[in-house]
């Protein structure tokens, strides 16, 4: 099947790009013609991504960065503005599972780490990229969240709370940009064969799960200039949009 070139000439920022869903999303964006700004802490994973994207005939800018460093996110936004003047798409994918534990047993340190990556970093990305997305012809942003935000199962309280916060931020921001060309949505990937999933469900057979590459096309569809949805969530389990 032919791959769409709907992102040809576009600049797409992907966080958590060194593995899993972020890696596969970066590859998918590159296949569609985008220049990928790949952000992750793991330099080795970024270099592998760069090699694979070059083999596809596309290009990357590698950004080794810890998203808990808010000032570095601000500098990244400034660098994108200086080089391109706009940002066509943002895939806010990086996240941490944290510990699965009764909430009273979660240490303040573990709580702060998860909130820093899953919530604060996404706020800082929005803050840094808002003007860049507005400057684009069709700025698009997608935040990878989780149905845990709604189910809030026992022992998942920390992760669930962080993803519920992401959903709430996106819903509010989407209303703020409703009268602009920017569109921002949430993506629920469902169960996917990732390291995070293996940590959360150690007894599960990963062969029964879709791979990140299987779901990446649907995720990157949310960056298409033709996308009209705003303030919605796309759930891979149903294959449909719904209200956040």
PyMOL commands that set and color helices and strands:
alter all, ss='L'
color gray80, all
select helices_A, chain A and resi 20-31+43-55+70-84+103-105+108-135+148-151+157-176+195-200+206-208+212-221
alter helices_A, ss='H'
color red, helices_A
select strands_A, chain A and resi 11-15+35-40+59-64+89-92+140-145+183-188+232-235+240-243
alter strands_A, ss='S'
color yellow, strands_A
deselect
rebuild
show_as cartoon
